[in-house]
Amino acid sequence: MDLDHARTVAVEAAEAAGALLMEGTRGALGVRAKGEGGDVVTDLDLASEKLLLERILTAYPSHSVIAEESGLVGDAGGEWTWLVDPLDGTNNVAIGLSAFVVGVALCRDGLPVLGVVHDPVSAQTWSAVRGRGALSSGGVRLAPPYAPGPHGPLLAWTQGHGVSRGDATVRALKQTLELHARRVLQLWAPLLSWAMLARGDIDGIVAYRAELVDLPAGALLAQEAGIEIRTLDGDPFEACIDTTAEQRSFVAAHPRAIPGLLALVQ
């Protein structure tokens, strides 16, 4: 498997989907409810996903894909599985907020080996291949420094759609973070948070029962930039596609910032 070629396929597909999204946000979005938790889906999600599936399966017809809206396409449990988030930040788009990205990951035996995040608004793409580092659109290697501030860390928070509004653990975590962090961002676009962390724009991410589809691309991008990810108990974390929601709670930050961040959440 040529991962350099797979990166090219993923980058070109994500950027084509991004162009579709940018054009589509100028017109009617076709917003409708998704599930019972207040989430939404738009016609743009479906159009972008269709494009991504066509690009990936044309290049790799024997691979499986797990897509945000379509679910599993192909056989489960195969060696090669792609994950596609066609519009990470749908709720932002629905209210006219230009904070959204496209995410694509490729996993081998459940473990991410390729991750791509494309931001159509800034026309920037970040990608990573396991063991080869994380790169910007211009080929610059991402390596965020450890730069603690005097007023606490700037953090992003993310949680899964299935987490209830009254979840006691969420309330306790958020209260602690608000007390000790400089700011806690809730971007409604986890992949955008991962890109910001990999670039060094924010200091860390705290996640509680994170969604699966956008996780492998973002986690690999950050890890290849030198970011460390730990479970809330402090154990090593891997963004495998066979994890349950209960296993997808973690902190992510520069290795030197991890002990302080874990101290906040434990």
C-alpha positions as a Markdown table, in Angstrom:
| # | Residue | x | y | z |
|---|---|---|---|---|
| 1 | Met | 0.0 | 0.0 | 0.0 |
| 2 | Asp | 1.5 | 3.3 | -1.2 |
| 3 | Leu | 0.6 | 5.7 | 1.6 |
| 4 | Asp | 2.0 | 8.7 | -0.3 |
| 5 | His | -0.5 | 8.0 | -3.1 |
| 6 | Ala | -3.2 | 7.5 | -0.5 |
| 7 | Arg | -2.3 | 10.9 | 1.0 |
| 8 | Thr | -2.6 | 12.5 | -2.4 |
| 9 | Val | -6.0 | 10.9 | -3.0 |
| 10 | Ala | -7.2 | 12.0 | 0.4 |
| 11 | Val | -5.9 | 15.5 | 0.1 |
| 12 | Glu | -7.4 | 16.0 | -3.4 |
| 13 | Ala | -10.7 | 14.6 | -2.3 |
| 14 | Ala | -10.9 | 16.7 | 0.9 |
| 15 | Glu | -10.1 | 19.9 | -1.0 |
| 16 | Ala | -12.6 | 19.1 | -3.7 |
| 17 | Ala | -15.2 | 18.6 | -1.0 |
| 18 | Gly | -14.1 | 21.8 | 0.6 |
| 19 | Ala | -14.7 | 23.7 | -2.6 |
| 20 | Leu | -18.2 | 22.2 | -2.9 |
| 21 | Leu | -18.9 | 23.3 | 0.7 |
| 22 | Met | -17.7 | 26.9 | 0.1 |
| 23 | Glu | -19.9 | 27.2 | -2.9 |
| 24 | Gly | -22.8 | 25.5 | -1.2 |
| 25 | Thr | -22.8 | 27.8 | 1.9 |
| 26 | Arg | -23.7 | 30.7 | -0.4 |
| 27 | Gly | -27.2 | 29.1 | -1.0 |
| 28 | Ala | -29.9 | 27.3 | 0.8 |
| 29 | Leu | -28.5 | 24.7 | 3.1 |
| 30 | Gly | -31.5 | 22.3 | 3.5 |
| 31 | Val | -31.1 | 22.0 | 7.3 |
| 32 | Arg | -33.0 | 19.3 | 9.1 |
| 33 | Ala | -32.9 | 17.5 | 12.4 |
| 34 | Lys | -30.6 | 14.5 | 13.0 |
| 35 | Gly | -31.4 | 12.2 | 15.9 |
| 36 | Glu | -33.0 | 13.3 | 19.1 |
| 37 | Gly | -30.1 | 15.3 | 20.7 |
| 38 | Gly | -30.5 | 18.5 | 18.8 |
| 39 | Asp | -28.0 | 17.8 | 16.1 |
| 40 | Val | -28.6 | 18.7 | 12.5 |
| 41 | Val | -27.7 | 17.6 | 9.0 |
| 42 | Thr | -27.7 | 19.6 | 5.7 |
| 43 | Asp | -27.8 | 18.9 | 2.0 |
| 44 | Leu | -24.1 | 19.9 | 2.0 |
| 45 | Asp | -23.2 | 17.1 | 4.4 |
| 46 | Leu | -24.7 | 14.6 | 1.9 |
| 47 | Ala | -23.2 | 16.2 | -1.2 |
| 48 | Ser | -19.7 | 16.4 | 0.3 |
| 49 | Glu | -19.9 | 12.8 | 1.5 |
| 50 | Lys | -21.0 | 11.5 | -1.9 |
| 51 | Leu | -18.0 | 13.2 | -3.5 |
| 52 | Leu | -15.6 | 11.8 | -0.9 |
| 53 | Leu | -17.0 | 8.3 | -1.2 |
| 54 | Glu | -16.8 | 8.4 | -5.0 |
| 55 | Arg | -13.2 | 9.6 | -4.9 |
| 56 | Ile | -12.0 | 7.1 | -2.3 |
| 57 | Leu | -13.8 | 4.1 | -3.6 |
| 58 | Thr | -12.8 | 4.8 | -7.2 |
| 59 | Ala | -9.1 | 4.8 | -6.1 |
| 60 | Tyr | -9.5 | 1.9 | -3.6 |
| 61 | Pro | -12.6 | -0.2 | -4.6 |
| 62 | Ser | -11.7 | -3.1 | -2.2 |
| 63 | His | -11.5 | -0.8 | 0.9 |
| 64 | Ser | -14.3 | -0.1 | 3.3 |
| 65 | Val | -15.4 | 3.3 | 4.4 |
| 66 | Ile | -17.1 | 4.5 | 7.6 |
| 67 | Ala | -18.8 | 7.8 | 6.7 |
| 68 | Glu | -20.6 | 10.3 | 9.0 |
| 69 | Glu | -24.0 | 10.0 | 7.3 |
| 70 | Ser | -23.9 | 6.7 | 5.4 |
| 71 | Gly | -22.3 | 4.6 | 8.0 |
| 72 | Leu | -20.3 | 1.5 | 6.9 |
| 73 | Val | -19.8 | 1.1 | 3.2 |
| 74 | Gly | -18.3 | -2.2 | 2.4 |
| 75 | Asp | -17.3 | -5.1 | 4.7 |
| 76 | Ala | -16.6 | -4.6 | 8.4 |
| 77 | Gly | -13.3 | -5.9 | 9.8 |
| 78 | Gly | -11.2 | -5.5 | 6.7 |
| 79 | Glu | -7.5 | -4.6 | 6.7 |
| 80 | Trp | -8.1 | -1.1 | 5.2 |
| 81 | Thr | -10.9 | 1.2 | 6.4 |
| 82 | Trp | -11.4 | 4.9 | 5.6 |
| 83 | Leu | -13.2 | 7.3 | 7.8 |
| 84 | Val | -14.9 | 10.3 | 6.3 |
| 85 | Asp | -16.3 | 13.4 | 8.0 |
| 86 | Pro | -17.7 | 15.4 | 5.1 |
| 87 | Leu | -18.6 | 18.5 | 7.1 |
| 88 | Asp | -17.2 | 18.7 | 10.6 |
| 89 | Gly | -19.0 | 21.7 | 12.0 |
| 90 | Thr | -22.5 | 21.3 | 10.5 |
| 91 | Asn | -24.1 | 23.1 | 13.4 |
| 92 | Asn | -21.8 | 26.1 | 12.8 |
| 93 | Val | -22.7 | 26.2 | 9.1 |
| 94 | Ala | -26.4 | 26.0 | 10.0 |
| 95 | Ile | -26.2 | 29.3 | 11.9 |
| 96 | Gly | -23.8 | 31.0 | 9.4 |
| 97 | Leu | -20.6 | 30.6 | 11.4 |
| 98 | Ser | -17.6 | 29.9 | 9.1 |
| 99 | Ala | -15.9 | 27.3 | 11.3 |
| 100 | Phe | -15.9 | 23.9 | 9.6 |
| 101 | Val | -13.5 | 21.4 | 8.1 |
| 102 | Val | -13.4 | 18.2 | 6.1 |
| 103 | Gly | -11.7 | 15.1 | 7.6 |
| 104 | Val | -10.4 | 11.9 | 6.0 |
| 105 | Ala | -8.5 | 9.1 | 7.7 |
| 106 | Leu | -7.2 | 5.7 | 6.6 |
| 107 | Cys | -6.8 | 2.9 | 9.1 |
| 108 | Arg | -5.0 | -0.4 | 8.8 |
| 109 | Asp | -6.4 | -3.1 | 11.1 |
| 110 | Gly | -8.2 | -0.4 | 13.0 |
| 111 | Leu | -5.3 | 1.9 | 13.6 |
| 112 | Pro | -5.0 | 5.2 | 11.8 |
| 113 | Val | -2.0 | 5.4 | 9.4 |
| 114 | Leu | -3.1 | 8.5 | 7.4 |
| 115 | Gly | -5.0 | 11.6 | 8.4 |
| 116 | Val | -6.1 | 14.7 | 6.5 |
| 117 | Val | -7.9 | 17.8 | 7.7 |
| 118 | His | -8.9 | 20.5 | 5.2 |
| 119 | Asp | -10.2 | 23.9 | 6.2 |
| 120 | Pro | -12.1 | 25.4 | 3.2 |
| 121 | Val | -12.4 | 28.8 | 4.8 |
| 122 | Ser | -8.6 | 29.4 | 5.1 |
| 123 | Ala | -7.8 | 27.1 | 2.1 |
| 124 | Gln | -5.3 | 25.2 | 4.3 |
| 125 | Thr | -4.8 | 21.4 | 4.5 |
| 126 | Trp | -2.9 | 19.5 | 7.1 |
| 127 | Ser | -1.9 | 15.8 | 6.7 |
| 128 | Ala | 0.0 | 13.1 | 8.5 |
| 129 | Val | 1.3 | 9.7 | 7.7 |
| 130 | Arg | 2.1 | 7.5 | 10.8 |
| 131 | Gly | 5.8 | 7.8 | 11.5 |
| 132 | Arg | 6.5 | 10.5 | 9.0 |
| 133 | Gly | 5.3 | 13.6 | 10.9 |
| 134 | Ala | 2.5 | 16.1 | 10.2 |
| 135 | Leu | 2.7 | 18.6 | 7.3 |
| 136 | Ser | 1.0 | 21.9 | 6.3 |
| 137 | Ser | -0.2 | 22.6 | 2.8 |
| 138 | Gly | 3.2 | 24.1 | 2.0 |
| 139 | Gly | 5.1 | 21.1 | 3.3 |
| 140 | Val | 6.1 | 22.7 | 6.6 |
| 141 | Arg | 6.4 | 20.2 | 9.4 |
| 142 | Leu | 4.1 | 20.9 | 12.3 |
| 143 | Ala | 5.9 | 21.0 | 15.7 |
| 144 | Pro | 4.1 | 23.1 | 18.3 |
| 145 | Pro | 6.3 | 24.4 | 21.1 |
| 146 | Tyr | 5.6 | 24.1 | 24.8 |
| 147 | Ala | 4.5 | 27.7 | 25.7 |
| 148 | Pro | 2.6 | 27.8 | 29.0 |
| 149 | Gly | 0.9 | 31.1 | 29.7 |
| 150 | Pro | 0.5 | 32.9 | 33.1 |
| 151 | His | -3.3 | 32.5 | 33.2 |
| 152 | Gly | -3.7 | 28.8 | 32.5 |
| 153 | Pro | -4.0 | 26.8 | 29.3 |
| 154 | Leu | -6.2 | 27.6 | 26.3 |
| 155 | Leu | -8.2 | 24.4 | 25.8 |
| 156 | Ala | -10.8 | 23.0 | 23.5 |
| 157 | Trp | -13.6 | 20.8 | 24.7 |
| 158 | Thr | -15.4 | 18.1 | 22.7 |
| 159 | Gln | -18.0 | 15.5 | 23.6 |
| 160 | Gly | -20.0 | 12.9 | 21.8 |
| 161 | His | -23.5 | 13.4 | 20.5 |
| 162 | Gly | -24.8 | 10.7 | 22.8 |
| 163 | Val | -23.8 | 12.5 | 26.0 |
| 164 | Ser | -26.8 | 13.7 | 27.9 |
| 165 | Arg | -27.3 | 17.3 | 29.0 |
| 166 | Gly | -27.4 | 16.3 | 32.6 |
| 167 | Asp | -24.3 | 14.1 | 32.6 |
| 168 | Ala | -22.7 | 14.7 | 36.1 |
| 169 | Thr | -19.2 | 13.9 | 34.8 |
| 170 | Val | -19.4 | 16.5 | 32.1 |
| 171 | Arg | -20.7 | 19.1 | 34.5 |
| 172 | Ala | -17.8 | 18.4 | 36.9 |
| 173 | Leu | -15.2 | 18.4 | 34.2 |
| 174 | Lys | -16.4 | 21.6 | 32.6 |
| 175 | Gln | -16.6 | 23.4 | 35.9 |
| 176 | Thr | -13.0 | 22.5 | 36.8 |
| 177 | Leu | -11.8 | 23.5 | 33.4 |
| 178 | Glu | -13.6 | 26.9 | 33.5 |
| 179 | Leu | -12.0 | 27.6 | 36.9 |
| 180 | His | -8.4 | 26.8 | 35.9 |
| 181 | Ala | -8.1 | 27.4 | 32.1 |
| 182 | Arg | -7.6 | 30.7 | 30.4 |
| 183 | Arg | -10.4 | 29.9 | 28.0 |
| 184 | Val | -12.4 | 26.7 | 27.1 |
| 185 | Leu | -13.4 | 26.7 | 23.4 |
| 186 | Gln | -16.4 | 24.6 | 22.2 |
| 187 | Leu | -16.1 | 24.9 | 18.5 |
| 188 | Trp | -18.6 | 22.2 | 17.4 |
| 189 | Ala | -15.9 | 21.1 | 15.0 |
| 190 | Pro | -13.4 | 18.7 | 16.7 |
| 191 | Leu | -11.2 | 18.3 | 13.7 |
| 192 | Leu | -10.7 | 22.1 | 13.7 |
| 193 | Ser | -9.6 | 21.8 | 17.3 |
| 194 | Trp | -7.1 | 19.1 | 16.4 |
| 195 | Ala | -5.6 | 21.2 | 13.6 |
| 196 | Met | -5.3 | 24.1 | 16.0 |
| 197 | Leu | -3.6 | 21.9 | 18.6 |
| 198 | Ala | -1.2 | 20.5 | 16.0 |
| 199 | Arg | -0.3 | 24.1 | 14.9 |
| 200 | Gly | 0.1 | 25.3 | 18.4 |
| 201 | Asp | -2.8 | 27.7 | 18.4 |
| 202 | Ile | -4.3 | 26.1 | 21.5 |
| 203 | Asp | -2.7 | 24.3 | 24.4 |
| 204 | Gly | -4.8 | 21.2 | 24.7 |
| 205 | Ile | -8.0 | 19.2 | 24.1 |
| 206 | Val | -10.2 | 17.6 | 26.7 |
| 207 | Ala | -12.7 | 15.0 | 25.3 |
| 208 | Tyr | -15.5 | 13.1 | 26.9 |
| 209 | Arg | -16.9 | 10.1 | 24.9 |
| 210 | Ala | -15.8 | 11.7 | 21.6 |
| 211 | Glu | -17.4 | 10.8 | 18.3 |
| 212 | Leu | -15.5 | 8.1 | 16.3 |
| 213 | Val | -15.6 | 9.3 | 12.7 |
| 214 | Asp | -13.6 | 12.5 | 13.1 |
| 215 | Leu | -11.2 | 11.1 | 15.8 |
| 216 | Pro | -8.5 | 9.1 | 13.9 |
| 217 | Ala | -7.6 | 11.9 | 11.4 |
| 218 | Gly | -7.4 | 14.5 | 14.1 |
| 219 | Ala | -5.6 | 12.4 | 16.6 |
| 220 | Leu | -3.0 | 11.1 | 14.1 |
| 221 | Leu | -2.3 | 14.7 | 12.9 |
| 222 | Ala | -1.7 | 15.9 | 16.4 |
| 223 | Gln | 0.4 | 12.9 | 17.5 |
| 224 | Glu | 2.6 | 13.2 | 14.4 |
| 225 | Ala | 3.1 | 16.9 | 15.3 |
| 226 | Gly | 4.4 | 15.8 | 18.7 |
| 227 | Ile | 1.2 | 15.9 | 20.8 |
| 228 | Glu | 0.6 | 13.3 | 23.5 |
| 229 | Ile | -2.8 | 11.8 | 24.1 |
| 230 | Arg | -3.8 | 10.2 | 27.4 |
| 231 | Thr | -7.0 | 8.7 | 28.8 |
| 232 | Leu | -8.5 | 10.6 | 31.7 |
| 233 | Asp | -6.8 | 8.0 | 34.0 |
| 234 | Gly | -3.4 | 8.8 | 32.4 |
| 235 | Asp | -3.0 | 5.7 | 30.3 |
| 236 | Pro | -1.8 | 5.9 | 26.7 |
| 237 | Phe | -4.6 | 6.5 | 24.2 |
| 238 | Glu | -4.9 | 5.3 | 20.6 |
| 239 | Ala | -7.7 | 6.4 | 18.3 |
| 240 | Cys | -8.6 | 2.9 | 17.1 |
| 241 | Ile | -11.9 | 2.4 | 15.2 |
| 242 | Asp | -13.0 | -0.5 | 17.4 |
| 243 | Thr | -13.3 | 1.6 | 20.6 |
| 244 | Thr | -16.5 | 2.3 | 22.4 |
| 245 | Ala | -17.7 | 5.7 | 23.3 |
| 246 | Glu | -16.8 | 5.0 | 27.0 |
| 247 | Gln | -13.2 | 4.4 | 25.8 |
| 248 | Arg | -13.0 | 7.7 | 23.9 |
| 249 | Ser | -12.4 | 10.1 | 26.8 |
| 250 | Phe | -9.0 | 11.7 | 26.9 |
| 251 | Val | -6.7 | 14.7 | 27.2 |
| 252 | Ala | -4.3 | 15.8 | 24.4 |
| 253 | Ala | -1.4 | 18.3 | 24.8 |
| 254 | His | 2.3 | 18.9 | 24.5 |
| 255 | Pro | 4.0 | 16.1 | 26.5 |
| 256 | Arg | 5.3 | 18.7 | 29.0 |
| 257 | Ala | 1.7 | 20.0 | 29.5 |
| 258 | Ile | 0.1 | 16.6 | 30.0 |
| 259 | Pro | 0.8 | 16.2 | 33.8 |
| 260 | Gly | -0.8 | 19.5 | 34.6 |
| 261 | Leu | -3.8 | 18.8 | 32.3 |
| 262 | Leu | -4.3 | 15.4 | 33.9 |
| 263 | Ala | -4.2 | 16.9 | 37.3 |
| 264 | Leu | -7.2 | 19.1 | 36.4 |
| 265 | Val | -9.4 | 16.2 | 35.2 |
| 266 | Gln | -8.6 | 13.5 | 37.8 |
